[in-house]
C-alpha cells in the first residue's frame, strides 16, 4: 500500500487553480481509476501515463490504483496533468521519494514513448502556481522560456519522463534528442477553430512591420481620427466607398500604438497562450495585438465559447490591442450586438454547463463599412448609387444604434482624387512621428490618472470625468445643446468629453477648450462645427 501526491494546475478561462494529484495504491486486482471531474482528454491519460512509464524503463505497479484530483469541484480538462499523474504514481510505487514532489507544480503532456510535450496555457498556469505560493515548476523544455516570464519561480524544462525521474532521484540525467515531431508550445492550434474561421490571428502588430502611415495619400480627417483613437483608446467607425483606404488605415493603426507595459504583456501573452497561438520564438508579446476576423465569424468565435470549457474569442485575443471588423454590416447582427457588453466592461463572462468563465476583453474597436450595398453612395457625381432607399436603410440598420452609440469617432473616408495620387513632395507624416505624439499624450493622461484605476481617457467613467476633470468653463455648450435636441445621448455626451480630453492631451492643454470639444464633437457626429480639423486649432 502506498500514497503520494503531486501538483498541477487546472485552467478556467485565463485563471488557474492549483490541483493536488493524489495517487493511492492498494492490494487487489490491477486497475486504474481516475476521479475528480476529469474531461475526456484527461480520462485518456490513464493509457498515456501507463505507456509512458513503461517505456521510460520504470515498472508499472500491478495493484489497484486510484488517482484523485482535488479539489474535485473544479472542472479539469486537457492533457497537462499527465506529468503530475505519472510522478505521483511513481512516488506511490517507491520509484521516487514522495518528499521530492513537495511544492513542485508539474505541467505537461506525456507521449507514449515518455517524451514530454507542450500544452496550452503554460504562462497562466505558472502565474497561478506562483500566486498559490509554489516556487518550483516542471514544464516541457520547449515551453520553459514562456514559464520563465513569471518572476520568483524556478523553472525546470525536461524533454522526457526519464530526465525528470533522474533529476528527482539525483541520478545522472540521460541525454534525450529533440523530438522532431514535437510542436513548440507557441504553435499549438485547435480548440475553438479560430484560425479556420478567418479571425486573422496572425495579423498581430509584430507581424505588420513595413506598414507606415506615410503610405496613406490624403485622408487628413481619417489620419487625425487615427491619432486621437490611438492616444485615448477610442473606438472608431470608418464609412466610405470601396477602395477609399479604410482597410489601409486600420492596418496602420498598430504602428501608432504604444508598447505594452510588463503587466499588459503578461495579460496578453496569457490569453494567446491559452488559445495556442503565441508567435514562434516569441514567448512574450510586447506589442498591441491586431485581430481582424472575417465577416462570416460566428458569435462564439468573436466573444469566446466552444464546447466544454469556453475558449478565448477574437475580443479576448485583441485584449490590450485592436479589433478590426471590416465590412461590419456583413457580420451577423447577433455577433455585433454581443460586443456591446465587453465594449463597456472590458471583459466577457461566458456561462456554460461546465462553469462560468471570465475572459479579459479590453480592446480598441475599428469598424469599416460601405455607405450602401453597392458602395457608391455619396462618392460623387461620377459614381451614381443604384440602391433603393429602402435597401440603404436596411443596410445601415445592420449596425444597431446601441452599438454605434459606443463608438467615439465616426469618420467619412472619401475617395482619393487623381491630384492627390499624382502629387509629389506631399508625403504625410510617418508612423514614428505620430506615434511619438500619441505616446506623449498617453503619458499626460497617465500622469493625470496616476492615483486611479484608469490609464486612458476612454477608461474613465462619465461621472468621474465630469466630477473630477471638467473642461474649461463654457466649453461644453455645443455638446449640451445637442443633448437637449436629442442628437446626442447621455452616453454620447460623456464620450465627447473623453475625446475632448484626448484632443487636449495631444495639444498640450491643461483642460479641454471650446475648440477641443468642437473637434471632438465633429469626430463624434461627422457634422462640421466651424473649427479647423487640426489638433490645437484656435488655441
C-alpha positions as CSV (number, residue, x, y, z in Angstrom):
1,X,0.0,0.0,0.0
2,X,1.4,3.4,-1.0
3,X,0.3,7.0,-1.2
4,X,1.8,10.1,-2.8
5,X,0.8,13.5,-4.1
6,X,1.9,15.9,-6.8
7,X,0.6,19.2,-8.0
8,X,-0.6,20.6,-11.3
9,X,-2.9,23.4,-12.5
10,X,-6.4,23.5,-13.9
11,X,-7.3,26.5,-16.1
12,X,-10.7,28.1,-16.0
13,X,-10.5,30.8,-18.7
14,X,-7.3,32.7,-18.0
15,X,-7.3,31.9,-14.3
16,X,-5.7,28.8,-12.8
17,X,-6.4,26.7,-9.8
18,X,-3.6,24.5,-8.3
19,X,-4.8,20.9,-8.3
20,X,-3.4,18.3,-5.9
21,X,-2.9,15.0,-7.8
22,X,-3.2,12.1,-5.3
23,X,-2.1,8.5,-6.1
24,X,-3.2,5.6,-3.9
25,X,-2.0,2.0,-4.4
26,X,-3.8,-0.8,-2.7
27,X,-3.7,-4.6,-3.0
28,X,-6.2,-6.1,-5.3
29,X,-6.9,-6.6,-9.0
30,X,-4.8,-4.3,-11.1
31,X,-7.0,-1.3,-12.1
32,X,-6.6,2.4,-12.8
33,X,-9.4,4.7,-11.7
34,X,-9.3,8.5,-12.2
35,X,-11.7,10.7,-10.2
36,X,-12.1,14.4,-9.7
37,X,-14.3,15.7,-12.5
38,X,-11.9,15.0,-15.5
39,X,-13.0,15.5,-19.1
40,X,-12.5,13.1,-22.0
41,X,-8.9,14.1,-22.8
42,X,-7.9,13.9,-19.1
43,X,-9.6,10.5,-18.7
44,X,-7.5,9.2,-21.6
45,X,-4.3,10.0,-19.6
46,X,-4.6,6.5,-18.0
47,X,-3.4,4.9,-21.2
48,X,-0.8,7.6,-22.0
49,X,0.7,7.6,-18.5
50,X,0.9,3.8,-18.3
51,X,2.7,3.5,-21.7
52,X,5.0,6.4,-20.9
53,X,6.1,4.9,-17.5
54,X,6.8,1.5,-19.0
55,X,8.6,2.9,-22.0
56,X,10.7,5.1,-19.6
57,X,12.2,2.0,-18.0
58,X,10.1,2.1,-14.9
59,X,7.9,-0.7,-13.6
60,X,4.1,-0.2,-13.6
61,X,2.6,-1.2,-10.3
62,X,0.3,-4.2,-10.6
63,X,-2.1,-3.1,-7.9
64,X,-5.4,-1.2,-7.6
65,X,-4.5,2.4,-8.5
66,X,-6.7,5.4,-7.7
67,X,-5.9,8.9,-8.9
68,X,-7.8,11.7,-7.2
69,X,-7.8,15.3,-8.5
70,X,-8.5,17.7,-5.6
71,X,-10.5,19.9,-5.3
72,X,-13.0,17.7,-7.1
73,X,-15.5,20.5,-7.7
74,X,-13.2,22.3,-10.2
75,X,-13.7,21.1,-13.8
76,X,-10.4,19.8,-15.2
77,X,-9.6,19.4,-18.9
78,X,-6.6,18.8,-21.2
79,X,-3.6,16.6,-21.1
80,X,-1.4,18.9,-19.0
81,X,-1.9,16.7,-15.9
82,X,0.0,13.7,-17.4
83,X,3.3,14.6,-15.9
84,X,1.9,15.1,-12.4
85,X,-0.1,11.9,-12.6
86,X,3.0,9.9,-13.6
87,X,5.1,11.4,-10.9
88,X,2.5,10.7,-8.2
89,X,2.2,7.1,-9.4
90,X,5.9,6.5,-9.4
91,X,6.2,8.1,-5.9
92,X,3.4,5.9,-4.5
93,X,5.2,2.8,-6.0
94,X,8.5,3.7,-4.4
95,X,10.4,4.7,-7.6
96,X,10.5,8.3,-6.4
97,X,10.8,9.9,-3.0
98,X,7.4,11.4,-2.2
99,X,9.2,14.3,-0.4
100,X,10.9,15.3,-3.6
101,X,7.5,16.2,-5.1
102,X,6.6,18.7,-2.3
103,X,5.7,22.1,-3.6
104,X,6.6,21.3,-7.2
105,X,4.0,22.0,-9.8
106,X,4.2,19.8,-13.0
107,X,2.6,20.7,-16.3
108,X,3.0,18.7,-19.5
109,X,1.6,16.0,-21.7
110,X,3.3,12.6,-22.0
111,X,3.8,10.8,-25.2
112,X,3.6,7.1,-25.3
113,X,7.4,6.9,-25.5
114,X,7.8,9.1,-22.4
115,X,8.6,12.3,-24.1
116,X,7.1,15.5,-22.5
117,X,5.1,17.5,-25.0
118,X,3.9,21.1,-24.6
119,X,0.3,22.2,-23.8
120,X,-1.7,25.4,-24.0
121,X,-1.7,27.9,-21.1
122,X,1.7,27.4,-19.7
123,X,2.1,31.1,-18.7
124,X,-1.3,31.5,-16.9
125,X,-0.7,28.1,-15.2
126,X,2.7,29.2,-13.8
127,X,1.2,32.5,-12.8
128,X,-1.5,30.6,-10.8
129,X,1.2,28.4,-9.2
130,X,3.2,31.5,-8.2
131,X,0.1,33.1,-6.7
132,X,-0.5,29.9,-4.7
133,X,3.0,30.1,-3.2
134,X,4.7,27.5,-5.3
135,X,8.2,28.4,-6.3
136,X,9.2,25.4,-8.5
137,X,7.6,24.2,-11.7
138,X,8.4,21.5,-14.2
139,X,7.4,22.1,-17.8
140,X,8.3,20.8,-21.3
141,X,11.6,22.1,-22.4
142,X,10.1,23.9,-25.4
143,X,7.8,25.9,-23.0
144,X,10.5,26.8,-20.5
145,X,11.0,30.3,-21.9
146,X,7.3,31.0,-21.5
147,X,7.2,29.7,-18.0
148,X,10.4,31.8,-17.1
149,X,8.5,35.0,-17.7
150,X,7.0,34.7,-14.2
151,X,9.3,36.2,-11.6
152,X,10.3,34.4,-8.5
153,X,9.7,30.9,-9.9
154,X,12.4,28.3,-10.6
155,X,11.7,26.6,-13.9
156,X,12.9,23.1,-14.9
157,X,12.4,22.2,-18.6
158,X,12.5,18.5,-19.3
159,X,12.4,16.5,-22.6
160,X,11.2,13.2,-21.2
161,X,9.9,11.4,-18.1
162,X,13.3,9.7,-17.8
163,X,15.0,13.0,-17.3
164,X,12.5,14.0,-14.6
165,X,13.0,10.8,-12.7
166,X,16.8,11.2,-12.8
167,X,16.6,14.8,-11.6
168,X,14.3,14.0,-8.7
169,X,16.4,11.0,-7.7
170,X,19.7,12.9,-8.0
171,X,20.8,10.5,-10.7
172,X,22.8,11.2,-13.9
173,X,20.4,12.9,-16.3
174,X,20.2,10.9,-19.6
175,X,20.6,12.7,-22.9
176,X,17.5,12.9,-25.0
177,X,17.4,14.0,-28.6
178,X,15.0,16.8,-29.5
179,X,11.7,15.3,-30.7
180,X,11.5,16.3,-34.4
181,X,7.7,15.9,-34.3
182,X,7.2,17.9,-31.2
183,X,5.4,21.2,-31.8
184,X,6.6,24.1,-29.8
185,X,4.1,25.5,-27.3
186,X,3.8,28.6,-29.4
187,X,2.3,26.9,-32.5
188,X,-0.5,24.8,-31.0
189,X,-3.8,25.3,-32.6
190,X,-7.3,23.9,-32.4
191,X,-10.0,24.2,-29.7
192,X,-12.3,26.8,-31.0
193,X,-11.2,26.6,-34.6
194,X,-10.4,30.3,-34.7
195,X,-7.9,30.1,-37.5
196,X,-10.4,28.2,-39.7
197,X,-12.9,30.9,-39.1
198,X,-10.5,33.5,-40.5
199,X,-10.1,35.6,-37.4
200,X,-6.8,37.0,-38.7
201,X,-4.9,35.9,-35.6
202,X,-1.6,36.0,-37.5
203,X,-2.1,39.7,-38.2
204,X,-0.7,40.9,-34.9
205,X,1.4,44.0,-34.6
206,X,4.6,42.1,-34.6
207,X,3.7,40.7,-38.0
208,X,2.7,44.0,-39.6
209,X,6.1,45.8,-39.7
210,X,6.6,47.5,-43.0
211,X,3.2,49.3,-42.9
212,X,3.6,53.1,-42.4
213,X,1.1,55.9,-42.0
214,X,3.0,57.8,-44.7
215,X,1.7,55.3,-47.2
216,X,-1.7,56.9,-46.9
217,X,-2.4,59.5,-49.5
218,X,-4.7,62.4,-48.4
219,X,-7.4,61.4,-45.8
220,X,-6.5,64.2,-43.4
221,X,-9.6,63.7,-41.3
222,X,-9.2,60.0,-41.1
223,X,-5.5,60.3,-40.1
224,X,-6.4,62.8,-37.4
225,X,-9.1,60.3,-36.1
226,X,-6.5,57.6,-36.0
227,X,-4.2,59.7,-33.9
228,X,-7.0,60.6,-31.5
229,X,-8.2,57.0,-31.3
230,X,-4.7,55.6,-30.6
231,X,-4.0,58.3,-28.0
232,X,-7.2,57.8,-26.0
233,X,-8.2,54.3,-26.8
234,X,-11.3,55.4,-28.6
235,X,-13.4,53.2,-30.9
236,X,-13.7,54.4,-34.5
237,X,-16.0,53.8,-37.4
238,X,-14.8,54.5,-41.0
239,X,-17.5,54.8,-43.6
240,X,-16.7,55.2,-47.3
241,X,-16.8,53.6,-50.8
242,X,-14.7,50.6,-51.7
243,X,-11.1,51.5,-52.5
244,X,-11.1,54.7,-50.4
245,X,-8.5,53.3,-48.0
246,X,-10.4,52.1,-44.9
247,X,-8.5,48.8,-44.6
248,X,-5.2,50.6,-45.2
249,X,-6.0,52.9,-42.3
250,X,-6.8,50.0,-40.0
251,X,-3.7,48.0,-40.9
252,X,-1.5,51.0,-40.0
253,X,-3.2,51.6,-36.6
254,X,-0.9,49.1,-34.8
255,X,2.1,51.3,-35.8
256,X,0.7,54.1,-33.7
257,X,0.0,52.1,-30.5
258,X,2.4,52.5,-27.6
259,X,4.3,49.4,-26.5
260,X,2.7,47.3,-23.8
261,X,3.8,47.5,-20.2
262,X,5.1,44.4,-18.5
263,X,1.8,43.8,-16.8
264,X,-0.1,44.3,-20.0
265,X,2.3,42.0,-21.9
266,X,1.7,39.2,-19.4
267,X,-2.1,39.6,-19.7
268,X,-1.9,39.4,-23.5
269,X,0.5,36.6,-23.6
270,X,-1.6,34.6,-21.1
271,X,-4.6,34.8,-23.4
272,X,-2.7,33.9,-26.5
273,X,-1.0,31.0,-24.7
274,X,-4.4,29.6,-23.8
275,X,-5.5,29.9,-27.4
276,X,-2.3,28.2,-28.5
277,X,-1.3,31.0,-31.0
278,X,1.8,32.5,-29.4
279,X,4.2,33.6,-32.3
280,X,7.1,31.1,-32.7
281,X,10.2,32.1,-30.9
282,X,8.5,35.0,-29.0
283,X,7.2,33.9,-25.6
284,X,6.3,37.4,-24.6
285,X,4.0,39.7,-26.7
286,X,5.2,43.3,-26.1
287,X,3.2,45.0,-28.9
288,X,-0.5,45.6,-29.2
289,X,-2.2,42.6,-30.9
290,X,-4.2,43.1,-34.0
291,X,-7.2,40.8,-34.8
292,X,-9.2,41.0,-37.9
293,X,-11.9,38.3,-38.1
294,X,-13.8,37.6,-41.3
295,X,-17.3,38.8,-41.5
296,X,-18.5,35.2,-41.6
297,X,-17.3,34.7,-38.0
298,X,-19.9,33.4,-35.5
299,X,-20.8,35.0,-32.2
300,X,-18.8,32.3,-30.4
301,X,-15.6,33.0,-32.4
302,X,-15.9,36.7,-31.6
303,X,-16.7,36.7,-27.9
304,X,-15.5,33.2,-27.0
305,X,-17.1,29.9,-26.3
306,X,-17.0,26.4,-27.8
307,X,-17.8,23.0,-26.4
308,X,-17.0,22.3,-22.8
309,X,-14.8,24.9,-21.2
310,X,-15.0,28.2,-23.1
311,X,-12.0,29.3,-25.1
312,X,-11.0,32.9,-25.9
313,X,-12.6,34.6,-28.9
314,X,-11.5,37.5,-31.1
315,X,-12.3,40.1,-28.5
316,X,-10.1,38.5,-25.9
317,X,-7.3,37.8,-28.5
318,X,-7.4,41.6,-29.2
319,X,-7.1,42.4,-25.5
320,X,-4.9,45.5,-25.0
321,X,-4.8,45.8,-28.8
322,X,-7.0,46.3,-31.8
323,X,-10.1,44.5,-33.2
324,X,-10.8,45.4,-36.8
325,X,-14.2,44.5,-38.2
326,X,-14.0,45.0,-42.0
327,X,-17.3,45.1,-43.8
328,X,-19.0,45.5,-40.4
329,X,-22.6,45.4,-41.7
330,X,-22.0,41.9,-43.2
331,X,-21.4,40.5,-39.7
332,X,-24.3,38.7,-38.0
333,X,-26.4,41.1,-36.0
334,X,-26.3,38.8,-33.0
335,X,-22.5,38.7,-33.2
336,X,-22.2,42.5,-33.4
337,X,-24.6,43.1,-30.6
338,X,-22.7,40.7,-28.4
339,X,-19.8,43.2,-28.5
340,X,-21.8,45.8,-26.6
341,X,-21.1,44.3,-23.1
342,X,-17.3,43.9,-23.5
343,X,-17.1,47.4,-25.0
344,X,-18.4,48.8,-21.7
345,X,-16.9,46.4,-19.1
346,X,-13.6,45.4,-20.7
347,X,-14.3,41.7,-20.1
348,X,-16.5,38.8,-21.2
349,X,-18.4,36.5,-18.9
350,X,-19.4,33.2,-20.6
351,X,-21.7,30.8,-18.8
352,X,-21.6,27.1,-19.7
353,X,-22.7,23.9,-18.1
354,X,-19.1,23.2,-17.2
355,X,-18.8,26.5,-15.4
356,X,-18.6,30.3,-15.8
357,X,-15.5,31.8,-17.5
358,X,-14.4,35.4,-17.3
359,X,-12.1,36.5,-20.1
360,X,-10.4,39.9,-20.5
361,X,-11.6,41.9,-23.5
362,X,-10.2,45.5,-23.2
363,X,-9.7,46.4,-26.9
364,X,-9.9,49.3,-29.3
365,X,-12.6,48.5,-31.9
366,X,-12.3,49.7,-35.5
367,X,-15.3,49.3,-37.8
368,X,-15.3,49.8,-41.6
369,X,-18.5,50.0,-43.6
370,X,-19.7,51.0,-47.1
371,X,-22.4,53.6,-47.2
372,X,-24.8,51.3,-49.0
373,X,-24.8,47.8,-50.6
374,X,-23.2,49.0,-53.9
375,X,-20.8,51.2,-52.0
376,X,-21.1,54.3,-54.3
377,X,-23.5,56.4,-52.2
378,X,-22.0,59.9,-51.6
379,X,-19.0,59.0,-53.7
380,X,-19.5,62.0,-56.1
381,X,-21.5,62.7,-59.3
382,X,-19.5,60.2,-61.4
383,X,-20.4,57.2,-59.2
384,X,-24.2,57.2,-59.0
385,X,-25.7,54.9,-56.4
386,X,-28.1,52.4,-57.7
387,X,-29.5,51.2,-54.4
388,X,-33.2,51.8,-53.5
389,X,-33.7,53.9,-50.4
390,X,-35.2,51.0,-48.5
391,X,-32.1,48.9,-49.3
392,X,-29.8,51.6,-48.0
393,X,-31.8,51.9,-44.8
394,X,-31.8,48.1,-44.2
395,X,-28.0,48.0,-44.9
396,X,-27.2,50.9,-42.5
397,X,-29.6,49.5,-39.8
398,X,-27.4,46.4,-39.5
399,X,-25.2,48.4,-37.2
400,X,-27.6,48.9,-34.3
401,X,-28.0,52.2,-32.5
402,X,-26.7,50.9,-29.2
403,X,-23.6,49.6,-30.8
404,X,-22.9,52.8,-32.7
405,X,-23.6,54.8,-29.5
406,X,-20.5,53.1,-28.1
407,X,-18.3,54.3,-31.0
408,X,-16.5,57.5,-30.1
409,X,-15.3,58.6,-33.6
410,X,-17.3,58.4,-36.8
411,X,-15.3,59.4,-39.9
412,X,-16.3,59.5,-43.6
413,X,-13.5,58.3,-45.8
414,X,-13.7,60.0,-49.2
415,X,-12.2,58.6,-52.4
416,X,-8.7,59.8,-53.2
417,X,-8.5,62.2,-56.1
418,X,-6.2,61.9,-59.1
419,X,-4.4,65.1,-58.0
420,X,-3.7,63.6,-54.5
421,X,-2.4,60.3,-56.1
422,X,-0.2,62.1,-58.6
423,X,1.1,64.6,-56.0
424,X,4.8,64.7,-55.3
425,X,6.5,66.1,-52.2
426,X,3.3,65.8,-50.2
427,X,4.0,62.6,-48.3
428,X,2.2,62.6,-45.0
429,X,3.7,62.2,-41.6
430,X,5.3,58.8,-40.8
431,X,4.0,56.4,-38.2
432,X,7.0,57.1,-36.0
433,X,6.2,60.9,-35.9
434,X,2.6,60.4,-35.0
435,X,3.4,57.5,-32.5
436,X,5.7,59.9,-30.6
437,X,2.8,62.3,-30.2
438,X,0.4,59.5,-29.2
439,X,2.9,58.3,-26.5
440,X,3.3,61.8,-25.1
441,X,-0.5,62.2,-24.9
442,X,-0.8,58.9,-23.2
443,X,1.9,59.9,-20.7
444,X,0.0,63.1,-19.9
445,X,-3.2,61.1,-19.3
446,X,-1.4,58.5,-17.2
447,X,0.1,61.3,-15.0
448,X,-3.4,62.8,-14.5
449,X,-4.9,59.4,-13.7
450,X,-1.9,58.2,-11.7
451,X,-3.8,57.5,-8.4
452,X,-6.9,56.0,-10.1
453,X,-7.5,52.5,-11.6
454,X,-7.6,54.0,-15.1
455,X,-4.8,54.8,-17.6
456,X,-6.5,56.2,-20.7
457,X,-9.3,58.7,-21.2
458,X,-11.6,56.1,-22.7
459,X,-11.4,54.1,-19.4
460,X,-12.7,56.9,-17.2
461,X,-16.5,56.6,-16.3
462,X,-18.5,59.6,-17.4
463,X,-19.5,60.6,-13.8
464,X,-15.9,60.6,-12.7
465,X,-14.8,62.6,-15.7
466,X,-17.4,65.3,-15.2
467,X,-16.8,65.5,-11.5
468,X,-13.0,65.4,-11.2
469,X,-11.8,66.6,-14.6
470,X,-14.3,69.1,-16.0
471,X,-13.4,71.1,-19.2
472,X,-12.9,74.8,-19.4
473,X,-16.0,76.9,-18.5
474,X,-18.5,77.0,-21.3
475,X,-16.6,74.5,-23.4
476,X,-19.4,72.0,-23.5
477,X,-22.2,74.4,-24.6
478,X,-22.4,73.0,-28.1
479,X,-22.4,69.4,-26.9
480,X,-25.0,70.1,-24.2
481,X,-27.2,71.8,-26.8
482,X,-27.1,68.6,-29.0
483,X,-28.0,66.6,-25.9
484,X,-31.1,68.8,-25.4
485,X,-32.1,68.4,-29.1
486,X,-31.7,64.6,-28.9
487,X,-28.7,64.4,-31.3
488,X,-26.6,63.1,-28.5
489,X,-27.4,60.6,-25.8
490,X,-26.1,61.0,-22.2
491,X,-23.5,58.3,-23.0
492,X,-22.6,60.2,-26.2
493,X,-22.0,63.4,-24.2
494,X,-19.7,61.5,-21.9
495,X,-17.8,60.1,-24.8
496,X,-17.5,63.6,-26.4
497,X,-15.9,64.8,-23.2
498,X,-13.5,61.8,-23.1
499,X,-12.4,62.5,-26.7
500,X,-12.0,66.2,-25.9
501,X,-9.6,65.3,-23.1
502,X,-7.6,63.2,-25.6
503,X,-7.5,66.2,-28.0
504,X,-6.4,68.4,-25.2
505,X,-3.6,65.9,-24.2
506,X,-2.4,65.9,-27.8
507,X,-2.5,69.7,-28.0
508,X,-0.8,70.0,-24.6
509,X,-3.7,71.8,-22.9
510,X,-4.3,71.6,-19.2
511,X,-8.1,71.3,-19.8
512,X,-10.2,70.9,-22.9
513,X,-11.0,74.2,-24.5
514,X,-14.1,75.0,-26.6
515,X,-12.1,74.2,-29.7
516,X,-11.1,70.8,-28.3
517,X,-14.7,70.0,-27.6
518,X,-15.8,71.2,-31.1
519,X,-13.2,68.9,-32.7
520,X,-14.4,66.0,-30.5
521,X,-18.0,66.8,-31.5
522,X,-17.1,66.8,-35.2
523,X,-15.3,63.5,-34.9
524,X,-18.2,62.0,-33.0
525,X,-21.1,63.3,-35.2
526,X,-19.4,63.9,-38.5
527,X,-21.0,67.4,-38.5
528,X,-18.6,70.3,-39.0
529,X,-18.6,72.7,-36.0
530,X,-16.9,75.7,-37.7
531,X,-13.4,74.9,-36.4
532,X,-10.4,73.7,-38.3
533,X,-9.8,69.9,-38.3
534,X,-6.5,70.2,-36.5
535,X,-5.1,69.5,-33.1
536,X,-4.9,72.7,-31.1
537,X,-6.7,74.8,-33.7
538,X,-7.6,78.2,-32.4
539,X,-5.8,77.6,-29.1
